[in-house]
Amino acid sequence: MNFFDTAIAYQSGTSEKYLGRALRDYAKREDVVGATKIHHIEGAVNAVDIDLTDDEIFYLEEAYVPHSLVGVMAENRNN
């Protein structure tokens, strides 16, 4: 099985958390197929086309603490 459909509406979002943990621990990422609704993709695309004030950018960056890459992200760092 490699196709999973989750939503925040299923178990108040815990289904996504449990699936994420299971995939992290037991699956090869390249073997997993995910799905979403088209309006989620459109929302993500539109989210990058916004203008933030300097104060808004500062507010968003203020709490950001960079961490070292681990797992797949560290392995793919130079790819």
C-alpha positions in Angstrom: 0.0 0.0 0.0 1.5 3.4 -1.0 -1.5 5.7 -1.3 -2.8 7.6 1.7 -5.6 10.1 2.0 -5.6 12.2 5.2 -7.3 15.3 6.3 -7.4 17.6 9.3 -11.1 16.5 9.7 -10.0 12.9 10.3 -9.5 12.5 14.1 -8.8 16.2 14.5 -5.6 15.9 12.4 -4.1 13.1 14.5 -4.4 10.8 11.5 -1.9 12.9 9.6 0.5 12.9 12.6 0.3 9.1 13.0 0.7 8.5 9.3 3.7 10.9 9.2 5.4 9.0 12.0 4.7 5.6 10.4 6.1 6.8 7.1 9.1 8.3 8.7 9.9 5.1 10.6 8.9 2.4 8.2 8.6 3.7 4.6 10.8 4.8 1.7 9.7 8.3 0.9 10.1 7.6 -2.9 7.5 4.8 -2.6 4.8 6.9 -1.1 2.1 8.7 -3.1 0.2 11.6 -1.5 -2.8 13.5 -2.6 -4.5 16.8 -2.0 -7.3 18.8 -3.3 -6.6 21.4 -6.0 -7.6 24.3 -3.9 -4.8 23.4 -1.4 -2.2 23.6 -4.2 -3.7 26.9 -5.4 -3.6 28.2 -1.8 0.1 27.2 -1.5 1.0 28.9 -4.8 -0.9 32.0 -3.9 0.8 32.2 -0.4 4.1 32.9 -2.0 2.6 35.9 -3.8 2.1 38.2 -0.9 3.7 41.4 0.2 4.8 41.6 3.9 5.9 44.7 5.6 9.3 44.8 7.3 7.5 44.5 10.7 5.6 41.4 9.6 8.8 39.8 8.3 10.6 40.6 11.6 7.7 39.1 13.6 7.8 35.9 11.5 11.6 35.6 11.7 12.0 36.6 15.3 11.1 33.2 16.8 13.0 31.2 14.1 15.8 29.1 15.4 17.8 27.2 12.7 18.5 23.6 13.4 20.9 21.2 11.8 19.5 19.1 9.0 18.8 15.4 9.9 17.6 12.3 8.1 16.7 12.6 4.4 17.2 16.4 4.4 20.8 16.0 5.5 21.4 13.1 3.0 20.1 15.3 0.2 21.8 18.5 1.2 24.2 18.5 -1.8 21.8 17.1 -4.4 
